[in-house]
Amino acid sequence: MRAKNVGCYLFWSLFLAYHVVSETPPSIDKDDVLIFTVATKETDGYKRYLRSIDVYGFRDNLRVLGMGTPWLGGDHVKTSIGGGYKVNLLKKALEEYQNDDDRIIIFTDSYDVIFLSDLTEIIDKFKNMNARVLFSAEGACWPDRSLASKYPSVTRGKRFLNSGGFIGYASDIYAILTYAPIKNKDDDQLFYTLAYLDEKLREHHKIKWITNL
């Protein structure tokens, strides 16, 4: 497991446990939601990921990117950084939705992620959080600790963005994916961190993470 991802994979449980005080809006059509993940091999972790999706009944919403192809995102075991390949795969997959302001996109890693609730509940709670893009969070500023001081302070919870799971509207996510080029072996979490720390980009696309609400 990449060092940067420790602690992020309770993303969906934390997401669903977050108490929302405002009235829950009407559920949207599940057909307007797409879930993307990247997996090049069918590992045990990937199979667990699929089982969790099957339990809650939204396999038809899932799009798996890269299956059966070589992994081009660097050697995470040796370097603990990399993963830009995931950004580039998702960018290509979302080209047809780049102007869609209403379709909701969920992206997660797959080898060490499971879902803990049905899609309707996830989407209803996301829509109540007043964000266009919502990232998971973690306690460490990875992979560049020098950026920690640039983050807004928080009064509780984890402070730093994690790229292992995020949800948002297609047009906003595509804009983030294309704000700057990224090489396949560059670090995906650093890419998203720099997008978040760009105040203009953050405010325009209402980018938040779970503990910054």
C-alpha positions as a Markdown table, in Angstrom:
| # | Residue | x | y | z |
|---|---|---|---|---|
| 1 | Met | 0.0 | 0.0 | 0.0 |
| 2 | Arg | 1.3 | 3.5 | -0.8 |
| 3 | Ala | 2.3 | 5.4 | 2.3 |
| 4 | Lys | 0.2 | 8.4 | 1.3 |
| 5 | Asn | -3.0 | 6.4 | 1.3 |
| 6 | Val | -2.9 | 5.1 | 4.9 |
| 7 | Gly | -6.0 | 6.2 | 6.7 |
| 8 | Cys | -8.0 | 7.3 | 3.7 |
| 9 | Tyr | -9.9 | 4.2 | 2.9 |
| 10 | Leu | -12.6 | 4.7 | 5.4 |
| 11 | Phe | -13.6 | 7.5 | 3.1 |
| 12 | Trp | -17.1 | 6.3 | 2.5 |
| 13 | Ser | -17.7 | 5.4 | 6.1 |
| 14 | Leu | -16.6 | 8.8 | 7.2 |
| 15 | Phe | -18.6 | 10.4 | 4.5 |
| 16 | Leu | -21.7 | 8.6 | 5.5 |
| 17 | Ala | -21.1 | 9.2 | 9.2 |
| 18 | Tyr | -20.8 | 13.0 | 8.8 |
| 19 | His | -23.9 | 14.6 | 10.4 |
| 20 | Val | -25.7 | 16.9 | 8.1 |
| 21 | Val | -28.2 | 19.2 | 9.8 |
| 22 | Ser | -30.0 | 20.6 | 6.8 |
| 23 | Glu | -32.9 | 18.9 | 5.2 |
| 24 | Thr | -31.9 | 16.1 | 2.8 |
| 25 | Pro | -32.8 | 16.9 | -0.8 |
| 26 | Pro | -34.7 | 14.6 | -3.1 |
| 27 | Ser | -32.6 | 11.7 | -4.5 |
| 28 | Ile | -31.4 | 12.0 | -8.0 |
| 29 | Asp | -31.7 | 9.4 | -10.7 |
| 30 | Lys | -28.9 | 6.8 | -10.2 |
| 31 | Asp | -28.5 | 6.7 | -14.0 |
| 32 | Asp | -27.0 | 10.2 | -13.7 |
| 33 | Val | -24.1 | 8.9 | -11.6 |
| 34 | Leu | -21.0 | 7.2 | -12.8 |
| 35 | Ile | -18.3 | 5.6 | -10.7 |
| 36 | Phe | -14.8 | 5.4 | -12.0 |
| 37 | Thr | -11.9 | 3.4 | -10.7 |
| 38 | Val | -8.5 | 2.3 | -12.0 |
| 39 | Ala | -7.4 | -1.4 | -11.8 |
| 40 | Thr | -5.0 | -3.1 | -14.2 |
| 41 | Lys | -5.2 | -6.5 | -12.4 |
| 42 | Glu | -7.9 | -8.4 | -10.6 |
| 43 | Thr | -6.3 | -8.5 | -7.2 |
| 44 | Asp | -8.1 | -9.7 | -4.0 |
| 45 | Gly | -8.6 | -6.1 | -3.0 |
| 46 | Tyr | -10.3 | -5.4 | -6.4 |
| 47 | Lys | -12.6 | -8.4 | -5.9 |
| 48 | Arg | -13.6 | -7.1 | -2.4 |
| 49 | Tyr | -14.3 | -3.7 | -4.0 |
| 50 | Leu | -16.6 | -5.3 | -6.6 |
| 51 | Arg | -18.4 | -7.3 | -3.9 |
| 52 | Ser | -19.1 | -4.1 | -1.9 |
| 53 | Ile | -20.6 | -2.6 | -5.0 |
| 54 | Asp | -22.7 | -5.7 | -5.7 |
| 55 | Val | -24.0 | -5.7 | -2.1 |
| 56 | Tyr | -25.5 | -2.2 | -2.7 |
| 57 | Gly | -26.6 | -2.9 | -6.2 |
| 58 | Phe | -24.9 | -0.3 | -8.5 |
| 59 | Arg | -22.5 | -2.4 | -10.6 |
| 60 | Asp | -24.1 | -0.8 | -13.7 |
| 61 | Asn | -22.8 | 2.6 | -12.7 |
| 62 | Leu | -19.2 | 1.3 | -12.5 |
| 63 | Arg | -16.5 | 2.1 | -15.2 |
| 64 | Val | -13.2 | 0.3 | -14.7 |
| 65 | Leu | -10.2 | 2.0 | -16.4 |
| 66 | Gly | -7.0 | 0.2 | -17.4 |
| 67 | Met | -8.0 | -3.4 | -16.8 |
| 68 | Gly | -5.7 | -5.8 | -18.6 |
| 69 | Thr | -3.2 | -3.2 | -19.6 |
| 70 | Pro | 0.2 | -2.4 | -18.2 |
| 71 | Trp | 0.4 | -0.1 | -15.2 |
| 72 | Leu | 2.2 | 3.1 | -16.3 |
| 73 | Gly | 2.0 | 5.0 | -13.1 |
| 74 | Gly | 5.4 | 4.3 | -11.6 |
| 75 | Asp | 6.6 | 1.8 | -9.0 |
| 76 | His | 4.7 | 2.8 | -5.8 |
| 77 | Val | 6.2 | 0.0 | -3.7 |
| 78 | Lys | 9.7 | 1.4 | -4.1 |
| 79 | Thr | 9.0 | 5.2 | -4.4 |
| 80 | Ser | 5.7 | 5.7 | -2.6 |
| 81 | Ile | 4.9 | 8.4 | -5.2 |
| 82 | Gly | 3.3 | 8.2 | -8.6 |
| 83 | Gly | -0.1 | 7.5 | -9.9 |
| 84 | Gly | -0.4 | 10.3 | -12.5 |
| 85 | Tyr | -1.6 | 7.6 | -14.8 |
| 86 | Lys | -4.9 | 7.5 | -12.9 |
| 87 | Val | -5.4 | 11.2 | -13.6 |
| 88 | Asn | -4.7 | 10.8 | -17.3 |
| 89 | Leu | -7.0 | 7.8 | -17.6 |
| 90 | Leu | -9.8 | 9.6 | -15.9 |
| 91 | Lys | -9.3 | 12.7 | -17.9 |
| 92 | Lys | -9.7 | 10.8 | -21.1 |
| 93 | Ala | -12.8 | 9.0 | -19.8 |
| 94 | Leu | -14.5 | 12.2 | -18.9 |
| 95 | Glu | -13.9 | 14.1 | -22.1 |
| 96 | Glu | -17.5 | 13.3 | -23.3 |
| 97 | Tyr | -18.9 | 14.7 | -20.0 |
| 98 | Gln | -16.7 | 17.8 | -19.8 |
| 99 | Asn | -19.6 | 20.2 | -20.2 |
| 100 | Asp | -22.1 | 18.2 | -18.1 |
| 101 | Asp | -22.9 | 20.3 | -15.1 |
| 102 | Asp | -25.4 | 17.9 | -13.6 |
| 103 | Arg | -23.9 | 14.4 | -13.9 |
| 104 | Ile | -22.2 | 13.2 | -10.7 |
| 105 | Ile | -18.9 | 11.4 | -10.9 |
| 106 | Ile | -17.4 | 9.3 | -8.1 |
| 107 | Phe | -13.8 | 8.2 | -8.3 |
| 108 | Thr | -12.1 | 5.8 | -5.9 |
| 109 | Asp | -9.1 | 3.6 | -5.8 |
| 110 | Ser | -10.1 | -0.1 | -5.9 |
| 111 | Tyr | -7.4 | -2.3 | -4.4 |
| 112 | Asp | -8.1 | -1.1 | -0.8 |
| 113 | Val | -11.5 | 0.6 | -0.9 |
| 114 | Ile | -15.0 | -0.7 | -0.2 |
| 115 | Phe | -18.4 | 1.0 | -0.2 |
| 116 | Leu | -20.4 | 1.0 | 3.0 |
| 117 | Ser | -23.7 | 2.4 | 1.8 |
| 118 | Asp | -26.0 | 2.5 | -1.2 |
| 119 | Leu | -25.6 | 5.0 | -4.0 |
| 120 | Thr | -28.7 | 7.0 | -3.2 |
| 121 | Glu | -27.6 | 7.8 | 0.4 |
| 122 | Ile | -24.1 | 8.8 | -0.8 |
| 123 | Ile | -25.4 | 11.2 | -3.4 |
| 124 | Asp | -28.1 | 12.7 | -1.1 |
| 125 | Lys | -25.5 | 13.5 | 1.5 |
| 126 | Phe | -23.0 | 14.8 | -1.0 |
| 127 | Lys | -25.6 | 17.2 | -2.4 |
| 128 | Asn | -26.3 | 18.5 | 1.1 |
| 129 | Met | -22.6 | 19.5 | 1.6 |
| 130 | Asn | -22.7 | 22.6 | -0.7 |
| 131 | Ala | -19.7 | 21.5 | -2.7 |
| 132 | Arg | -19.1 | 20.9 | -6.4 |
| 133 | Val | -16.2 | 18.6 | -5.7 |
| 134 | Leu | -15.5 | 16.8 | -2.4 |
| 135 | Phe | -12.3 | 14.9 | -1.6 |
| 136 | Ser | -11.5 | 12.4 | 1.2 |
| 137 | Ala | -9.1 | 13.6 | 3.9 |
| 138 | Glu | -6.0 | 12.3 | 5.8 |
| 139 | Gly | -3.9 | 13.4 | 8.7 |
| 140 | Ala | -0.6 | 13.9 | 6.8 |
| 141 | Cys | 0.4 | 16.3 | 4.1 |
| 142 | Trp | 1.6 | 13.9 | 1.4 |
| 143 | Pro | 3.8 | 13.8 | -0.6 |
| 144 | Asp | 5.2 | 17.4 | -0.1 |
| 145 | Arg | 5.1 | 18.3 | 3.6 |
| 146 | Ser | 6.3 | 21.8 | 2.9 |
| 147 | Leu | 2.7 | 22.5 | 1.5 |
| 148 | Ala | 1.1 | 21.9 | 4.9 |
| 149 | Ser | 1.3 | 25.6 | 5.9 |
| 150 | Lys | -0.7 | 26.5 | 2.8 |
| 151 | Tyr | -3.7 | 24.6 | 3.9 |
| 152 | Pro | -6.5 | 26.3 | 5.8 |
| 153 | Ser | -6.6 | 25.4 | 9.5 |
| 154 | Val | -9.4 | 23.1 | 10.8 |
| 155 | Thr | -10.9 | 22.8 | 14.2 |
| 156 | Arg | -11.5 | 19.1 | 14.1 |
| 157 | Gly | -10.8 | 16.0 | 12.0 |
| 158 | Lys | -8.1 | 15.4 | 9.4 |
| 159 | Arg | -6.7 | 18.5 | 7.7 |
| 160 | Phe | -5.2 | 17.4 | 4.4 |
| 161 | Leu | -6.6 | 16.3 | 1.0 |
| 162 | Asn | -6.4 | 12.7 | 0.0 |
| 163 | Ser | -6.9 | 11.6 | -3.7 |
| 164 | Gly | -8.0 | 8.0 | -2.9 |
| 165 | Gly | -11.7 | 9.0 | -3.2 |
| 166 | Phe | -13.6 | 12.0 | -4.4 |
| 167 | Ile | -17.0 | 12.9 | -5.7 |
| 168 | Gly | -18.3 | 15.9 | -7.7 |
| 169 | Tyr | -20.0 | 17.2 | -10.9 |
| 170 | Ala | -18.5 | 16.1 | -14.2 |
| 171 | Ser | -17.7 | 19.6 | -15.6 |
| 172 | Asp | -16.0 | 20.6 | -12.4 |
| 173 | Ile | -13.9 | 17.5 | -12.1 |
| 174 | Tyr | -12.9 | 17.7 | -15.7 |
| 175 | Ala | -11.8 | 21.3 | -15.2 |
| 176 | Ile | -9.6 | 20.2 | -12.3 |
| 177 | Leu | -8.2 | 17.3 | -14.3 |
| 178 | Thr | -7.1 | 19.7 | -17.1 |
| 179 | Tyr | -5.9 | 22.6 | -15.0 |
| 180 | Ala | -2.3 | 21.5 | -15.7 |
| 181 | Pro | -0.6 | 18.6 | -17.5 |
| 182 | Ile | 0.6 | 15.6 | -15.5 |
| 183 | Lys | 3.0 | 12.8 | -16.5 |
| 184 | Asn | 1.9 | 9.2 | -15.8 |
| 185 | Lys | 4.6 | 8.7 | -13.2 |
| 186 | Asp | 4.0 | 12.0 | -11.4 |
| 187 | Asp | 2.1 | 11.9 | -8.2 |
| 188 | Asp | -1.6 | 12.1 | -8.4 |
| 189 | Gln | -2.1 | 13.3 | -4.8 |
| 190 | Leu | 0.3 | 16.2 | -5.4 |
| 191 | Phe | -1.6 | 17.1 | -8.5 |
| 192 | Tyr | -4.9 | 17.4 | -6.7 |
| 193 | Thr | -3.3 | 19.1 | -3.7 |
| 194 | Leu | -1.9 | 21.9 | -5.9 |
| 195 | Ala | -5.3 | 22.2 | -7.6 |
| 196 | Tyr | -6.9 | 22.6 | -4.1 |
| 197 | Leu | -4.3 | 25.1 | -2.9 |
| 198 | Asp | -5.0 | 27.3 | -6.0 |
| 199 | Glu | -7.5 | 29.6 | -4.3 |
| 200 | Lys | -9.1 | 30.8 | -7.5 |
| 201 | Leu | -9.6 | 27.2 | -8.7 |
| 202 | Arg | -10.8 | 26.0 | -5.3 |
| 203 | Glu | -13.4 | 28.7 | -4.9 |
| 204 | His | -14.6 | 28.6 | -8.5 |
| 205 | His | -15.2 | 24.8 | -8.4 |
| 206 | Lys | -16.2 | 24.8 | -4.7 |
| 207 | Ile | -13.6 | 22.1 | -3.8 |
| 208 | Lys | -13.8 | 20.8 | -0.3 |
| 209 | Trp | -12.7 | 17.8 | 1.7 |
| 210 | Ile | -14.7 | 16.0 | 4.3 |
| 211 | Thr | -13.4 | 17.7 | 7.4 |
| 212 | Asn | -13.5 | 21.2 | 5.8 |
| 213 | Leu | -17.3 | 21.7 | 5.8 |
